[in-house]
Each structure stands twice: as structure tokens, then as C-alpha cells.
Amino acid sequence: MADQLPAKSLDMIGLYCPAPLFKTREGIDSIKVGEVLEVIADDPAAEEDITRFVKRTGHELVKFENNEGVLRFLIRKKK
């Protein structure tokens, strides 16, 4: 279940703060409750920004990976 296919994937390689956070918010708004958004970014600030956003907005960070500076988030929309 944790590795379910994302409903939407956002590739934000090369984009820097605050773009990844804004686009993550738009991505979450565009999917249904229970669906998963995949976010891929390489901005070091994205780890803290997106993790904090997910917590603050009540969604679920299903998975986070840091693969040599490429960050991958799987976020389940909860409401």
C-alpha cells in the first residue's frame, strides 16, 4: 500500500524555494482524498519545507527518500 502508484507526479528538479512548495500545494489540491502525490525535487530546502507543509495541512507523508540529493516524497491527501 505504501508504494501504491501516485495519482499525480511532479518533477521539480532544478526548481528552488519557494517553487517546490507552491507546486506541491497545487498538486495536493488537484488530487482526490486518499490519492497519493509523488514529488521529486533537488532543492535541499524542499525536505524541510514539504515535510512541514504536509504536517501543517494534515496530510500523510507516506514515504520520503533522499537518493544522492534527489528527494522523493509520496504524500497521501487526507482531507
N, C-alpha and C positions, 0 to 999 in steps of 0.2 A: 504493500500500500504506500509506503514512504517514497517509493520510486515510481509512482504512477506517472503516466505521461502528462506533461503540463498542458493545460488548455491553451496557453499562450507562452511564447518565449521572447524575451527581449535581449538583444545583443547590444551591449553598451560599451564594448571595447573601444578605448580611445576617447570616451566622454568623461568629463571631470565634473566634480561637485559644482553646482547642485543638480546637474542634468540627470544622473542616475536615480536620484531620489524622486525628482519630479516625474520621470518616466515610469518608475516603479509604482507611484501613486496612480498615474493614469492607467497603467496595466491592471492594477488591482480593481480599479473602477470598471474596467471593461470585461471582467470575467464574472461568472456566477458564484454564489456562495457554495463552498465545498470544492470548487475547482482550484487548480494549482497554477501559479505563475512561476515561470523559470526566469531568473535574471542572471545575466553573465556580464561582469564588469571587471575592469582592471584598475580602477581608481582606488588607491589604498583607503581613502576616506569612506568609500562605499560600505565597507564591512560594518563600521560603527553606525553610519547614517541609516542604512537599510535595516539593520538589526533593531535599532532604536525605534524606527518608524513602525516596524511590524509589531513590536511590543506595545507601543503607544496606541496603535489603532486596533489592537485586539485580534490580530490575525495570528497565524501559526507559522513559525519558521520550521518547516518540515526537515530541511536539510541545508547545511552550509558546507561548502568545500573551498579550500584555498589551494589551488594547484599551481605552484610557482608564480604567484601573483595574479592568476586569473581566478576571480571569485565567482562562485556559482551558488545561487540561492534558490531554494524551492519554497514558495510561500503559499500556504492554503488560505483562501479567503474564508473568514469565519462569520461575517455578517454583512 
